[in-house]
Amino acid sequence: MKRNFTAVYKKDGGWVLAWVEEIPGVNTQGRTLREAKTNLKEALGLILETNRNLAFGRGGDVKREEISVTLSA
């Protein structure tokens, strides 16, 4: 399943800071934009995998469903 997220990149000195706008905790850095993008994809994948494992590892009846929100500009 493909999902889309918003990646944000900010140059700060000799580093490029990167984070995913929709998911707190998904952040990283790199010396180049390319490195920051690679690191961010890896971080996002790890967080999503960990969150899924935590949800199903708690036992009990777990229900998953899509949810949508509309953000104001």
N, C-alpha and C positions, 0 to 999 in steps of 0.2 A: 504494500500500500504506500503510495506516495503522498506526502504531506508537505505543505509549504509553510515556511516561517519567515520572519523578517530578520535578516542579519544586519547588524549595525557595526560600522568600522570607524575608528577614530585614531588619527595619527597623534602620538604623544611622545615627543622626543625621538628616540631611536626605535620606538616600538609602534606597532599597530594593535590597538585594543579592539576586541571583537566580542559581541554578545548577541544573544537572541532576544528580541524585544518581548516575545510572548511568554517566555519561560524563565523565571528567576533562577539563577545559579548556572545558567549556561553561558559561560564567559571564558575568554582565553586571550592570548596575545601572540604576536609573531614579529619577527624582525622585518618581514615584508608582508604586503597585502596577501600575496599568494599563500605564504606560510600561515597567516592568521585565518584565512578561509579554510585551509586544510584542517587546522587545529579545531576550528569552530564546528565543522562537520563531524569530526570525531567526538568532540565533547557533547554535542547534541545527541548523537547516536547512543552514547553511553548513558546519558541521563534518561532518555526515553526507555532504553532497555532496563535500566535499574528501576525506574518507576513502575514499569509493567511487572517486573519480577516481585517487587514489594507488594503490589496489589494482589497478585495471585498467591503469594507466599503466606498471606495472613489467614488463609483458610476461610471457611464459611461460604456463604452464597455471594459471589461477586458478579455484578452486572455491569456490562460495558455498553455505552451508547454514544453516538455522535452528539455534540452539542454545538450550537452556533450562537454567536453574539454579534450585535451590530455596534460598532464603536462610532462615537461622534467625532467629527474632525476637530 
